[in-house]
Amino acid sequence: MQVLLDARDMSVSMAKLHQCLEQVRQQQFSELWLDAGDDGPSLAMLVNGAYAWLMYLQYSGDVGFHSLHPSYQGSAELRMKFQLSNGQMDEYPVAWTLALEDAFDACAYFMATQGGRSPAITWEDS
């Protein structure tokens, strides 16, 4: 399992994943990529404070799935900023964001299942 945290490549066990996620919790913005293998699925997590956005890719070049907040009832136009590891600021709909802890659980599920998409997350086809 390959892990990129803010563009730093690291090999991570499940125990080290939790340490990595603790580091994410200490920062306003983070970008985390989990990659199950060359042709396998990937999970991206962008973090802004207590919120995260997830993207699940089944293979390289896939348009993938993004997370959805199933009980969000605010404006569809409301957006949240996320900073990529290269400094670029992107915006995504708040309706796509989750509580940070839910996103952490999805990362742990991905790692434990070697690339599984968490059934606890509502996913929308991108």
C-alpha positions as CSV (number, residue, x, y, z in Angstrom):
1,M,0.0,0.0,0.0
2,Q,1.4,3.3,-1.0
3,V,0.5,6.5,0.9
4,L,1.2,10.1,-0.2
5,L,0.6,12.7,2.5
6,D,1.1,16.2,1.3
7,A,3.3,14.9,-1.6
8,R,5.5,12.8,0.8
9,D,5.7,9.2,-0.2
10,M,5.6,6.6,2.7
11,S,4.9,3.0,3.2
12,V,2.3,2.6,5.9
13,S,0.9,-0.2,8.0
14,M,-2.5,0.2,9.7
15,A,-0.8,1.4,12.9
16,K,1.2,4.0,11.0
17,L,-1.9,5.0,9.1
18,H,-3.4,6.1,12.4
19,Q,-0.3,8.2,13.1
20,C,-0.5,9.7,9.7
21,L,-4.1,10.6,10.3
22,E,-3.2,12.2,13.6
23,Q,-0.7,14.4,11.7
24,V,-3.5,15.4,9.3
25,R,-5.7,16.4,12.3
26,Q,-3.0,18.9,13.4
27,Q,-3.1,20.8,10.1
28,Q,-5.7,23.1,8.5
29,F,-5.2,21.6,5.0
30,S,-4.0,18.2,3.9
31,E,-4.0,16.0,0.8
32,L,-3.7,12.2,1.4
33,W,-3.6,9.5,-1.3
34,L,-3.9,5.8,-0.6
35,D,-3.0,3.6,-3.5
36,A,-3.6,-0.2,-3.5
37,G,-1.3,-0.9,-6.4
38,D,-0.2,0.0,-9.9
39,D,-3.5,-1.0,-11.5
40,G,-5.6,-1.0,-8.3
41,P,-7.9,1.5,-6.7
42,S,-6.9,4.7,-5.1
43,L,-8.6,6.9,-2.4
44,A,-7.9,10.6,-2.2
45,M,-8.8,12.7,0.9
46,L,-8.6,16.5,0.9
47,V,-9.0,18.1,4.3
48,N,-10.0,21.5,5.5
49,G,-10.1,21.6,9.3
50,A,-12.8,19.3,10.6
51,Y,-14.1,18.4,7.1
52,A,-12.9,16.2,4.3
53,W,-13.8,15.4,0.7
54,L,-13.1,11.9,-0.7
55,M,-12.5,10.6,-4.2
56,Y,-12.4,6.9,-5.0
57,L,-10.8,5.8,-8.3
58,Q,-11.1,2.2,-9.4
59,Y,-8.1,2.4,-11.8
60,S,-5.8,5.0,-13.4
61,G,-7.8,7.3,-15.6
62,D,-11.1,6.5,-13.9
63,V,-13.4,9.5,-13.3
64,G,-14.3,7.8,-10.1
65,F,-16.7,8.5,-7.3
66,H,-16.8,11.3,-4.8
67,S,-18.2,11.5,-1.3
68,L,-21.6,12.9,-0.5
69,H,-23.0,14.2,2.8
70,P,-26.4,12.4,2.8
71,S,-28.1,14.8,5.3
72,Y,-26.7,18.1,3.9
73,Q,-29.6,20.5,3.4
74,G,-27.8,23.8,2.7
75,S,-27.4,25.6,-0.6
76,A,-26.1,23.5,-3.5
77,E,-24.0,26.5,-4.5
78,L,-22.0,26.7,-1.2
79,R,-18.4,25.6,-1.7
80,M,-15.5,24.8,0.6
81,K,-11.8,25.4,-0.2
82,F,-9.2,22.7,-0.1
83,Q,-5.4,23.2,-0.5
84,L,-3.5,20.7,-2.6
85,S,0.0,19.7,-1.7
86,N,1.3,21.9,-4.5
87,G,-0.4,24.9,-2.9
88,Q,-3.2,25.1,-5.4
89,M,-6.6,26.0,-3.9
90,D,-9.6,24.0,-5.2
91,E,-13.2,24.4,-4.2
92,Y,-15.8,21.6,-3.9
93,P,-19.5,21.7,-2.9
94,V,-20.0,21.5,0.8
95,A,-22.6,18.8,0.0
96,W,-19.6,16.6,-0.9
97,T,-17.9,17.0,2.4
98,L,-17.9,14.7,5.4
99,A,-16.9,14.9,9.0
100,L,-13.1,14.3,9.2
101,E,-13.6,11.2,11.4
102,D,-15.9,9.6,8.8
103,A,-13.3,10.2,6.2
104,F,-10.6,8.7,8.5
105,D,-12.8,5.6,8.9
106,A,-13.1,5.3,5.1
107,C,-9.3,5.5,4.8
108,A,-8.9,2.7,7.4
109,Y,-11.5,0.6,5.5
110,F,-9.6,1.1,2.2
111,M,-6.4,0.0,3.8
112,A,-7.9,-3.0,5.7
113,T,-9.6,-4.3,2.6
114,Q,-6.6,-3.5,0.3
115,G,-8.6,-1.0,-1.8
116,G,-12.3,-1.4,-0.8
117,R,-14.7,1.5,-1.1
118,S,-16.3,2.0,2.3
119,P,-20.0,1.1,2.5
120,A,-20.4,3.7,5.3
121,I,-19.9,6.5,2.9
122,T,-22.5,7.7,0.4
123,W,-20.7,7.8,-3.0
124,E,-21.8,9.6,-6.1
125,D,-20.5,8.7,-9.6
126,S,-18.3,11.5,-10.9
